[in-house]
């Protein structure tokens, strides 16, 4: 039973991780494109969008590399 729980936990963790990436990229692109904004920040919204996009992609790359190195 422990292996089933472990496998289920890994699957759920992966799905939550993917959902987080999708949400982060959606917010980043919305900020960059002007669809989403924080009132009063002006051009900083675009910069924040790019920061979110770039850091999300860097995080995905680091996670993928880390996963490959561990195995």
For each residue, the residues with C-beta under 8 A, 3 or more apart:
1: 4 5
2: 5 6
3: 6 7
4: 1 7 8
5: 1 2 8 9
6: 2 3 9 10
7: 3 4 10 11
8: 4 5 11 12
9: 5 6 12 13
10: 6 7 13 14
11: 7 8 14 15
12: 8 9 15 16
13: 9 10 16 17
14: 10 11 17 18
15: 11 12 18 19
16: 12 13 19 20
17: 13 14 20 21 63
18: 14 15 21 22
19: 15 16 22 23
20: 16 17 23 24
21: 17 18 24 25 56 59 60
22: 18 19 25 26
23: 19 20 26 27
24: 20 21 27 28 52 56
25: 21 22 28 29 52 53 56
26: 22 23 29 30
27: 23 24 30 31 36 49 52
28: 24 25 31 32 49 50 51 52 53 56
29: 25 26 32 33 35 49 53
30: 26 27 33 35 36 49
31: 27 28 34 35 36 37 45 46 48 49 52
32: 28 29 46 49 50 53
33: 29 30 49
34: 31 37 45 46
35: 29 30 31
36: 27 30 31 45
37: 31 34 41 45
38: 41 44 45 48
39:
40:
41: 37 38 44 45 48
42: 45
43: 46 47
44: 38 41 47 48
45: 31 34 36 37 38 41 42 48 49
46: 31 32 34 43 49 50
47: 43 44 50 51
48: 31 38 41 44 45 51 52
49: 27 28 29 30 31 32 33 45 46 52 53
50: 28 32 46 47 53 54
51: 28 47 48 54 55
52: 24 25 27 28 31 48 49 55 56
53: 25 28 29 32 49 50 56 57
54: 50 51 57 58
55: 51 52 58 59
56: 21 24 25 28 52 53 59 60
57: 53 54 60 61
58: 54 55 61 62
59: 21 55 56 62 63
60: 21 56 57 63 64
61: 57 58 64 65
62: 58 59 65 66
63: 17 59 60 66 67
64: 60 61 67 68
65: 61 62 68 69
66: 62 63 69 70
67: 63 64 70 71
68: 64 65 71
69: 65 66
70: 66 67
71: 67 68
